[in-house]
């Protein structure tokens, strides 16, 4: 069975959708970090507080802000995505799974989704709309 013309044209957009997935997920991820560090766009911590930078949550927030910015730009995408995938796995296992198995009940759905999105991005790469792709194009003879 052959793929339809529409299917071929839609499939041709796959690399660009990879870039869109990376950009949108990175933007949302970045805001989790800024909410913890700066209470922007809103506070996540009790009483509108911000995290102590030297705490475990503070280190996670720094990873989320700077890692999110790097992934948003598509710079050092594979190693950063792999690191952040591990961060989210650790966050889920230590902060959510201890409250029960189901992510929807232990409030770990974002951690699970980010973990696997970043793992996928670490394997698939940043897509064509990225600084990594731009640097590859300028290095080519």
Secondary structure, 3 states (H helix, E strand, C coil): CCCCHHHHHHHCCHHHHHHHHHHHHHHHHHHHHHHHHHCCCCCCCHHHCCCCCCCHHHHHHHHHHHHHHHHHHCCCHHHHHHHHHHHHHHHHHHHHHHHCCCHHHHCCHHHHHHHHHHHHHHHHCCCCCCHHHHHHHHHCC
